[in-house]
Amino acid sequence: MTKHTTSWMNAANTIGKIKSNSTKIKEMKKILFIVMLLWSVPGIGQIKSASLTASGLTCSMCSKAIYKALLKVPSVKDVTVDIEKSKYDIKFKENVPVVIDDIKNAVTDAGFSVASMQVTANFDHVAVANDAHIALAGSNFHFLGVADQTLDGDRALTVVDKNYLSAKDFKKYSKYTQMKCVETGMMASCCAKNSLGGGRIYHVTL
């Protein structure tokens, strides 16, 4: 084997290694890109606070009963009461899962009902529209009566499920969808099409 032949073979091997390394680098870049996408998936967020108006109160003792019941909810950090308006501003603990129904149940278990409720959550470039389904902070949400838009930062969501507003207002918002989940508050086949798991789904508007 001549020196020229050996040199060509060495050069070919070197080029092959470079191509192989180049392919590996490209593959690593692809993997890194996918990981970054997973980390930046919108909808993780956090439910930071809530504001609810209760009904059925007749005295200051009623207000105090709801206040005490709300403070017993594991996710609740603090409650501020406006007795005249029967309004309760609730702050949630950080890194503690918030179950919206727990707030409503605390009010109803105290012997009263929820007339209206808003929750404030943090969004990171989340696209929503009428009938959009998203997962946020461990809960699933179905948007009703909203225009196509992208949510960023803190936004207030009004809960429009049964027992969160008047029957008249529930009827108004339920007209924005043909999906069965609006009647039950539980996921149905319509929700499965949106790649969400089973269980509770909250219907909200902006």
C-alpha positions in Angstrom: 0.0 0.0 0.0 1.5 3.3 -1.1 1.9 6.4 1.1 -0.7 8.2 -1.1 -3.2 5.4 -0.6 -2.7 5.5 3.2 -3.1 9.3 3.2 -6.4 9.1 1.3 -7.7 6.4 3.6 -6.8 8.4 6.7 -8.5 11.5 5.2 -11.6 9.4 4.4 -11.7 8.1 8.0 -11.3 11.7 9.4 -14.2 12.9 7.2 -16.3 10.0 8.3 -15.7 10.8 11.9 -16.5 14.5 11.3 -19.8 13.6 9.6 -20.6 11.2 12.4 -20.0 13.8 15.1 -21.9 16.4 13.1 -24.9 14.0 13.0 -24.7 13.4 16.7 -24.6 17.2 17.4 -27.7 17.7 15.2 -29.5 14.9 17.1 -28.5 16.5 20.4 -29.7 19.8 19.3 -33.1 18.3 18.3 -33.4 16.6 21.7 -32.5 19.9 23.5 -35.1 21.7 21.4 -37.8 19.2 22.3 -36.9 19.5 26.0 -37.1 23.3 25.9 -40.5 23.0 24.2 -41.7 20.7 27.0 -40.5 23.2 29.7 -42.2 26.1 27.9 -45.6 24.4 27.4 -48.2 27.0 28.4 -50.9 26.3 31.0 -48.8 25.2 34.0 -49.2 28.5 35.9 -50.7 29.0 39.3 -54.0 30.0 40.8 -53.0 32.9 43.0 -56.3 34.2 44.5 -60.0 34.2 44.3 -62.9 36.5 45.0 -66.4 35.3 45.8 -69.7 36.8 46.7 -71.9 34.6 49.0 -75.7 34.7 49.2 -78.1 33.7 52.0 -76.5 35.7 54.7 -78.7 37.5 57.2 -76.2 38.8 59.8 -72.6 39.3 60.7 -72.5 35.8 62.3 -73.2 34.3 58.9 -70.3 36.2 57.5 -68.0 34.9 60.3 -69.1 31.3 59.7 -68.1 31.5 56.1 -64.8 33.2 57.0 -63.9 30.4 59.4 -64.9 27.7 56.9 -62.7 29.2 54.2 -59.7 29.4 56.4 -60.0 25.6 57.0 -59.4 24.9 53.2 -55.8 23.6 53.0 -54.8 25.8 50.1 -56.1 29.1 51.7 -53.5 31.4 53.1 -55.7 34.4 54.0 -59.2 35.8 53.7 -60.4 39.4 53.7 -64.1 40.0 54.3 -66.4 42.8 53.1 -69.4 42.2 55.4 -71.7 44.8 53.6 -71.2 43.2 50.2 -70.9 39.6 51.5 -67.6 39.4 49.5 -64.5 37.3 50.3 -61.1 38.0 48.9 -59.0 34.8 49.2 -55.2 34.4 48.8 -53.8 31.0 48.2 -50.6 29.4 49.5 -47.7 29.1 47.1 -47.0 25.6 45.7 -50.1 24.2 47.3 -52.7 22.7 44.8 -55.9 24.7 44.6 -59.2 22.9 44.2 -61.8 25.5 43.3 -64.7 23.2 44.4 -63.2 23.2 47.9 -63.9 26.9 48.1 -67.5 26.5 47.0 -68.0 23.5 49.3 -66.7 25.5 52.3 -69.4 28.1 51.7 -72.2 25.6 51.1 -71.2 23.4 54.0 -71.5 26.5 56.2 -75.1 26.7 55.1 -74.9 29.4 52.3 -74.3 29.5 48.6 -72.0 31.1 46.1 -73.5 34.0 44.0 -70.4 34.6 42.0 -66.7 33.6 41.9 -63.6 34.7 40.1 -60.1 33.1 40.3 -56.9 34.9 39.3 -54.3 32.7 37.6 -51.0 33.3 36.0 -50.7 32.6 32.3 -47.7 32.3 30.0 -48.7 32.9 26.4 -51.8 30.6 26.5 -54.1 30.7 23.5 -57.8 30.6 24.3 -61.1 30.8 22.4 -64.7 29.8 22.8 -64.8 26.1 23.6 -61.1 26.0 24.2 -60.0 23.4 26.8 -56.7 24.0 28.8 -55.0 22.4 31.8 -53.8 24.9 34.3 -52.3 24.5 37.8 -53.6 20.9 38.1 -57.2 21.9 37.0 -59.0 21.7 33.6 -60.8 24.7 32.2 -63.3 25.1 29.4 -63.6 28.6 28.1 -67.0 30.0 27.1 -68.1 33.2 25.4 -64.5 34.5 24.8 -62.9 35.8 21.6 -59.7 34.3 20.2 -56.8 35.7 22.2 -53.6 34.9 24.0 -53.4 35.2 27.8 -50.2 36.5 29.6 -49.6 37.4 33.2 -52.4 37.5 35.8 -55.9 37.2 34.5 -59.2 36.8 36.3 -61.5 34.0 35.3 -65.2 34.0 36.2 -66.5 30.5 37.0 -69.8 29.9 35.2 -70.6 26.3 36.4 -73.8 25.4 38.1 -73.9 26.5 41.8 -71.3 29.3 41.0 -73.8 31.8 39.7 -77.6 32.3 39.2 -79.6 29.8 37.1 -80.3 32.7 34.6 -76.6 33.5 34.1 -75.7 29.8 33.8 -78.3 29.4 31.0 -76.8 32.4 29.3 -73.2 31.0 29.3 -74.2 27.4 28.5 -75.5 28.6 25.1 -72.0 29.2 24.0 -71.3 25.5 23.7 -72.9 22.3 22.5 -70.7 20.1 24.6 -72.3 18.0 27.3 -69.7 18.7 29.9 -71.2 22.1 30.6 -74.2 20.4 32.2 -72.3 18.1 34.5 -69.0 19.8 35.1 -67.4 16.5 34.3 -65.3 15.6 31.3 -67.0 13.8 28.5 -66.0 12.6 25.0 -65.8 16.3 23.9 -63.0 16.9 26.4 -61.0 13.7 25.4 -60.7 15.2 21.9 -58.7 18.0 23.5 -56.2 15.6 25.1 -57.3 16.2 28.7 -57.6 13.5 31.3 -60.9 12.6 33.0 -62.5 14.2 36.0 -63.7 17.7 36.9 -63.6 20.5 34.3 -64.4 24.1 35.3 -66.3 26.3 32.8 -65.0 29.9 32.8 -65.2 33.1 31.0 -63.1 36.3 31.0 
